[in-house]
Amino acid sequence: MLAAAASLALGACAARDNSSSSGTATGSAAAPSQAANAANPAGDGKAVCSGVSLAYAGTINGASAALGQNILRGADLAVKQHNQANPNCQVTLKQFDTQGKPDQAPGIVTQVVSEADIIGVVGLPFSGESKAAGNLFNQAGLVTISPSATNPALADNGWKTFFRGMGNDAVQGPAAAKFLTDTLKANKVCVIQDDSDYGTGLASQVSQALGAKATCQDKVKTGQTDFSAVVNKIATESPDAVFYAGYYPEAGPFAQQLNDKGVTAKFVGPDGVKDPEFVKGAGSGANNAYFTCPCVPEDNFKDFTAAFKSTEGADPGTYSPEGYDVTTIMLKGIDSGIKDRAGLLNFVKNYDGQGLTKKFKWNDKGELSDTPVWSYRVENGKIVNNGQIS
């Protein structure tokens, strides 16, 4: 459970993520260009600091590990670029593996907050673990920016240290409903949820936004592999689309089993499903798949993508640019002379600046004002940008 044990050779994991999450396949929708004033972790190269660390806390080897690895690699790239440009300010990025599990996160977070040199945290990636451990960060006054935990209720706990690096599911849910009905022209949608805080919350948001067009609902469990009962129910309902609120380890075989049953409905998954591992797990069932995500396609972030591939040995994945952005914000705080948790918390609270993915400025609940949602689809075995929804 020690940080050293949580470290891993990320390059060894690169093979499983060799497909870009956004891709540049023919037919990709227009993606945003890099803003000229996007924050650069290198800064001006004149920073002076010593003995300060940031941490990544989240899944590295556990369930849905690819999503955590994407974020960790983005954070790692930002720190390496910063340290290369600033010889007099070498920031350490410590790694802590929660395995994405709510029952393990509090113990790992207790270790994080006990290390006094850590003044900022990238994470936690998942909503369930964030709910379980967020109060520990708050009690320690340790600022956290999650690039991916989307459950809206996380911002309602009164945590002064919680910030979110993308739109929550109160944004993604209505956007997904809009995509299902306006773009895919679905009049009958089956909404299926897993048993995670993320899945249950998102399914509720999507169902509410769909209204009468949410014609059937059902539930599955984390770790489930046989979906025959749910598949049979969906086949009987004959929907135009299926929305799955959960993560890719279950979504892959679920989509495959729907396809094997002859269900022709469009399959739509959220950010937790948008990973090349889903495409592998779904087989031919991925051919009819789409995704919604409050993550921005990195297609035109050429310098970032090239540096990511060179440094991390993999293509950027879902939330890699967001992980890079939020780490860069913390590094800018350190470069300004901040040496402690209270200072960095105040810096993030008052931050107002452009990143790769969006403008970052938070309200008093840690929510952003700029919260784009994009759609993606599977094309030729890769996940490609399908255009902005909202």
KOLNU-178734 format. One line per field, with one value per residue (C-alpha): residue in one letter; x, y, z. Coordinates in nm, 2 decimals. Layout:
// residues N
res [A:...]
east [X:...]
north [Y:...]
up [Z:...]
This chain:
// residues 390
res [M:L:A:A:A:A:S:L:A:L:G:A:C:A:A:R:D:N:S:S:S:S:G:T:A:T:G:S:A:A:A:P:S:Q:A:A:N:A:A:N:P:A:G:D:G:K:A:V:C:S:G:V:S:L:A:Y:A:G:T:I:N:G:A:S:A:A:L:G:Q:N:I:L:R:G:A:D:L:A:V:K:Q:H:N:Q:A:N:P:N:C:Q:V:T:L:K:Q:F:D:T:Q:G:K:P:D:Q:A:P:G:I:V:T:Q:V:V:S:E:A:D:I:I:G:V:V:G:L:P:F:S:G:E:S:K:A:A:G:N:L:F:N:Q:A:G:L:V:T:I:S:P:S:A:T:N:P:A:L:A:D:N:G:W:K:T:F:F:R:G:M:G:N:D:A:V:Q:G:P:A:A:A:K:F:L:T:D:T:L:K:A:N:K:V:C:V:I:Q:D:D:S:D:Y:G:T:G:L:A:S:Q:V:S:Q:A:L:G:A:K:A:T:C:Q:D:K:V:K:T:G:Q:T:D:F:S:A:V:V:N:K:I:A:T:E:S:P:D:A:V:F:Y:A:G:Y:Y:P:E:A:G:P:F:A:Q:Q:L:N:D:K:G:V:T:A:K:F:V:G:P:D:G:V:K:D:P:E:F:V:K:G:A:G:S:G:A:N:N:A:Y:F:T:C:P:C:V:P:E:D:N:F:K:D:F:T:A:A:F:K:S:T:E:G:A:D:P:G:T:Y:S:P:E:G:Y:D:V:T:T:I:M:L:K:G:I:D:S:G:I:K:D:R:A:G:L:L:N:F:V:K:N:Y:D:G:Q:G:L:T:K:K:F:K:W:N:D:K:G:E:L:S:D:T:P:V:W:S:Y:R:V:E:N:G:K:I:V:N:N:G:Q:I:S]
east [0.00:0.30:0.35:0.65:0.45:0.18:0.44:0.45:0.63:0.35:0.52:0.44:0.07:0.11:0.03:-0.33:-0.38:-0.22:-0.53:-0.60:-0.92:-1.02:-0.83:-0.78:-0.98:-1.15:-1.48:-1.38:-1.57:-1.39:-1.20:-1.09:-0.75:-0.50:-0.56:-0.26:-0.28:-0.31:-0.11:0.22:0.37:0.71:0.64:0.92:1.19:1.28:1.09:1.26:1.13:1.24:1.08:0.74:0.54:0.21:0.03:-0.19:-0.44:-0.66:-0.67:-0.35:-0.38:-0.74:-1.08:-1.12:-0.74:-0.70:-0.90:-0.67:-0.36:-0.47:-0.49:-0.17:0.02:-0.12:-0.01:0.33:0.39:0.31:0.55:0.83:0.79:0.79:1.10:1.29:1.23:1.29:1.62:1.58:1.23:1.20:0.85:0.79:0.48:0.39:0.16:-0.10:-0.31:-0.67:-0.76:-1.07:-1.24:-1.45:-1.36:-0.98:-0.97:-0.99:-0.69:-0.48:-0.60:-0.50:-0.15:-0.15:-0.25:0.01:0.29:0.35:0.54:0.23:0.05:-0.19:-0.36:-0.47:-0.77:-0.97:-1.08:-1.40:-1.71:-1.75:-1.40:-1.44:-1.75:-1.58:-1.26:-1.32:-1.38:-1.03:-0.88:-1.11:-1.00:-0.64:-0.68:-0.53:-0.66:-0.78:-0.88:-1.05:-1.02:-1.30:-1.53:-1.87:-2.13:-2.30:-2.35:-1.98:-1.99:-2.27:-2.07:-1.93:-1.57:-1.36:-1.08:-1.28:-1.25:-1.37:-1.18:-1.48:-1.86:-2.05:-2.33:-2.60:-2.43:-2.35:-2.69:-2.90:-2.63:-2.65:-3.03:-3.00:-2.75:-2.98:-3.29:-3.16:-2.86:-2.95:-3.32:-3.41:-3.77:-3.73:-3.42:-3.34:-3.13:-2.91:-2.70:-2.44:-2.43:-2.16:-2.23:-2.13:-2.36:-2.67:-2.63:-2.58:-2.86:-3.09:-2.98:-3.02:-3.36:-3.49:-3.38:-3.52:-3.86:-4.11:-3.85:-3.68:-3.90:-3.72:-3.46:-3.26:-2.96:-2.64:-2.36:-1.99:-1.80:-2.10:-2.02:-2.35:-2.61:-2.85:-3.15:-3.11:-3.03:-3.35:-3.55:-3.40:-3.46:-3.83:-3.85:-3.70:-3.55:-3.39:-3.09:-2.94:-2.76:-2.53:-2.43:-2.12:-1.76:-1.60:-1.52:-1.89:-2.00:-1.78:-1.92:-2.27:-2.25:-2.11:-2.40:-2.66:-2.50:-2.50:-2.87:-2.94:-3.03:-2.97:-3.02:-2.75:-2.53:-2.43:-2.19:-2.05:-1.70:-1.66:-1.70:-1.50:-1.18:-1.01:-1.06:-1.43:-1.37:-1.17:-1.43:-1.73:-1.59:-1.83:-2.07:-1.86:-1.95:-2.27:-2.13:-2.12:-2.01:-2.07:-1.80:-1.73:-1.38:-1.24:-1.08:-0.71:-0.70:-0.56:-0.34:-0.04:0.24:0.07:0.00:0.36:0.51:0.27:0.36:0.73:0.73:0.46:0.50:0.12:-0.14:-0.34:-0.67:-0.99:-0.91:-0.53:-0.55:-0.76:-0.51:-0.24:-0.44:-0.52:-0.16:-0.04:-0.26:-0.10:0.25:0.18:0.09:0.42:0.61:0.44:0.62:0.36:0.51:0.21:-0.13:-0.32:-0.15:-0.21:-0.57:-0.62:-0.44:-0.67:-0.98:-0.90:-0.76:-0.88:-0.70:-0.70:-0.59:-0.57:-0.92:-1.12:-1.11:-1.06:-1.25:-1.43:-1.73:-1.75:-1.85:-1.56:-1.76:-1.64:-1.83:-1.70:-1.83:-1.83:-1.97:-1.86:-1.97:-1.75:-1.81:-1.63:-1.49:-1.26:-1.19:-1.09:-1.28:-1.31:-1.45:-1.81:-1.87:-1.96:-2.30:-2.31]
north [0.00:0.23:0.49:0.31:0.00:0.19:0.31:0.11:0.12:0.29:0.19:-0.17:-0.07:0.12:-0.18:-0.19:0.17:0.19:0.33:0.70:0.78:1.04:0.94:1.11:0.87:0.99:1.15:1.29:1.60:1.93:1.94:2.25:2.40:2.47:2.82:3.05:3.14:2.78:2.74:2.56:2.36:2.47:2.83:3.08:2.84:3.06:2.89:2.83:2.57:2.28:1.99:2.02:1.73:1.67:1.34:1.13:0.93:0.69:0.36:0.24:-0.14:-0.19:-0.19:0.03:0.10:0.24:0.55:0.62:0.55:0.81:1.07:0.97:0.99:1.34:1.45:1.28:1.46:1.80:1.75:1.62:1.92:2.15:2.00:1.99:2.36:2.46:2.32:2.51:2.38:2.00:1.89:1.52:1.35:1.07:0.79:0.62:0.33:0.32:0.06:0.28:0.11:0.31:0.07:0.11:0.49:0.62:0.42:0.53:0.89:0.88:0.80:1.08:1.35:1.22:1.32:1.68:1.76:1.68:2.01:1.92:1.61:1.51:1.28:1.10:0.98:0.80:0.92:0.64:0.67:1.05:1.02:0.78:0.98:1.34:1.45:1.34:1.58:1.85:1.79:1.81:2.13:1.94:2.07:1.80:1.85:1.55:1.53:1.28:1.23:1.34:1.27:1.61:1.54:1.55:1.93:1.94:1.80:2.14:2.03:2.34:2.14:1.97:2.10:1.93:1.96:1.90:1.92:1.69:1.45:1.72:1.85:1.52:1.36:1.62:1.64:1.26:1.28:1.55:1.34:1.03:1.21:1.48:1.32:0.95:1.02:0.77:0.77:0.46:0.44:0.17:0.31:0.05:0.14:-0.04:-0.02:0.25:0.60:0.72:0.48:0.53:0.91:0.94:0.70:0.92:1.23:1.07:0.92:1.25:1.44:1.18:1.18:0.96:0.85:0.64:0.35:0.08:0.07:-0.21:-0.26:-0.47:-0.52:-0.43:-0.74:-0.90:-1.10:-1.27:-1.01:-1.25:-1.15:-0.78:-0.85:-1.05:-0.77:-0.52:-0.74:-0.76:-0.38:-0.32:0.03:0.26:0.30:0.17:0.40:0.23:0.42:0.25:0.15:-0.02:-0.36:-0.45:-0.24:-0.43:-0.78:-0.63:-0.47:-0.79:-0.99:-0.74:-0.78:-1.16:-1.14:-0.94:-0.62:-0.34:-0.05:0.21:0.16:0.48:0.48:0.77:0.88:0.57:0.35:0.56:0.36:0.13:-0.15:-0.12:-0.17:-0.48:-0.62:-0.55:-0.71:-0.66:-0.51:-0.19:-0.12:0.04:0.23:0.60:0.78:1.11:1.27:1.60:1.55:1.75:1.57:1.62:1.58:1.93:1.95:1.85:1.95:1.78:1.46:1.44:1.50:1.25:0.98:1.04:1.07:0.83:0.57:0.57:0.77:1.01:0.86:0.98:1.26:1.26:1.63:1.72:1.55:1.75:2.07:2.04:1.94:2.24:2.47:2.33:2.37:2.73:2.78:2.63:2.84:3.15:3.07:2.87:2.62:2.49:2.34:2.65:2.86:2.62:2.58:2.95:2.97:2.71:2.87:3.20:3.06:3.20:3.09:2.90:2.54:2.30:2.18:2.48:2.79:2.70:2.92:2.76:2.86:2.83:2.46:2.37:2.35:2.50:2.76:2.62:2.26:2.13:1.78:1.60:1.29:1.01:0.70:0.38:0.39:0.13:-0.01:0.32:0.58:0.91:1.25:1.28:1.65:1.88:1.83:2.13]
up [0.00:0.02:-0.25:-0.38:-0.42:-0.60:-0.85:-1.17:-1.50:-1.69:-2.01:-1.93:-1.94:-2.27:-2.48:-2.37:-2.45:-2.79:-2.96:-2.92:-2.73:-2.98:-3.29:-3.63:-3.84:-4.16:-4.08:-3.74:-3.64:-3.59:-3.26:-3.08:-3.15:-2.87:-2.73:-2.77:-2.40:-2.27:-1.95:-2.00:-1.71:-1.81:-1.71:-1.76:-1.63:-1.34:-1.06:-0.73:-0.48:-0.27:-0.09:-0.24:-0.38:-0.56:-0.56:-0.79:-0.59:-0.78:-0.96:-1.12:-1.12:-1.00:-1.17:-1.48:-1.44:-1.79:-1.69:-1.40:-1.60:-1.86:-1.59:-1.42:-1.75:-1.81:-1.46:-1.50:-1.84:-1.68:-1.39:-1.62:-1.85:-1.55:-1.40:-1.72:-1.77:-1.41:-1.27:-0.94:-0.88:-0.89:-0.80:-0.70:-0.82:-0.58:-0.68:-0.46:-0.59:-0.45:-0.71:-0.76:-0.46:-0.21:0.07:0.01:-0.07:0.29:0.40:0.10:0.14:0.51:0.40:0.14:0.39:0.64:0.41:0.48:0.16:-0.05:-0.10:-0.38:-0.52:-0.87:-0.81:-0.70:-1.04:-0.95:-0.77:-0.53:-0.38:-0.38:-0.17:0.07:0.12:0.02:0.38:0.48:0.23:0.36:0.72:0.62:0.41:0.11:-0.22:-0.47:-0.83:-0.99:-1.36:-1.39:-1.09:-1.22:-0.96:-0.89:-0.52:-0.45:-0.47:-0.21:0.09:0.20:0.12:0.07:-0.08:-0.36:-0.72:-1.04:-1.37:-1.60:-1.61:-1.37:-1.46:-1.42:-1.74:-1.90:-1.84:-2.03:-2.30:-2.34:-2.36:-2.63:-2.82:-2.80:-2.92:-3.15:-3.31:-3.30:-3.33:-3.06:-2.94:-2.72:-2.49:-2.24:-1.96:-1.78:-1.47:-1.27:-0.89:-0.86:-0.73:-1.07:-1.26:-1.05:-1.04:-1.42:-1.50:-1.30:-1.48:-1.82:-1.74:-1.61:-1.92:-2.15:-1.98:-2.16:-2.41:-2.13:-2.20:-1.99:-1.71:-1.55:-1.33:-1.34:-1.09:-1.10:-1.20:-1.38:-1.69:-1.78:-1.89:-2.05:-1.84:-1.91:-2.28:-2.32:-2.16:-2.40:-2.70:-2.60:-2.56:-2.91:-2.82:-3.06:-2.83:-2.51:-2.27:-2.03:-1.71:-1.58:-1.67:-1.96:-1.79:-1.78:-2.08:-2.32:-2.27:-2.23:-2.57:-2.72:-2.58:-2.71:-3.05:-3.03:-2.94:-3.26:-3.08:-3.34:-3.10:-3.09:-2.78:-2.60:-2.31:-2.10:-2.01:-1.79:-2.10:-2.35:-2.36:-2.61:-2.36:-2.43:-2.80:-2.72:-2.48:-2.71:-3.02:-3.31:-3.06:-3.06:-3.42:-3.32:-3.02:-2.93:-2.62:-2.44:-2.23:-2.06:-2.19:-2.48:-2.79:-2.81:-3.19:-3.25:-2.94:-3.15:-2.92:-2.62:-2.81:-2.95:-2.61:-2.44:-2.68:-2.65:-2.27:-2.16:-2.44:-2.51:-2.68:-2.47:-2.35:-2.19:-1.94:-2.01:-2.12:-1.82:-1.59:-1.76:-1.72:-1.35:-1.27:-1.46:-1.25:-0.93:-1.07:-1.15:-0.79:-0.68:-0.93:-0.78:-0.45:-0.27:-0.03:0.18:0.15:0.26:0.00:-0.29:-0.18:-0.20:-0.54:-0.69:-0.54:-0.70:-1.03:-1.36:-1.66:-1.99:-2.02:-2.31:-2.26:-2.14:-1.92:-1.56:-1.30:-1.01:-0.81:-0.43:-0.46:-0.68:-1.01:-1.33:-1.54:-1.87:-1.90:-2.26:-2.34:-2.66:-2.84:-2.98:-3.18:-3.28:-3.63:-3.78:-3.44:-3.28:-3.08:-3.28:-3.21:-3.32:-3.24:-2.95:-2.79:-2.55]
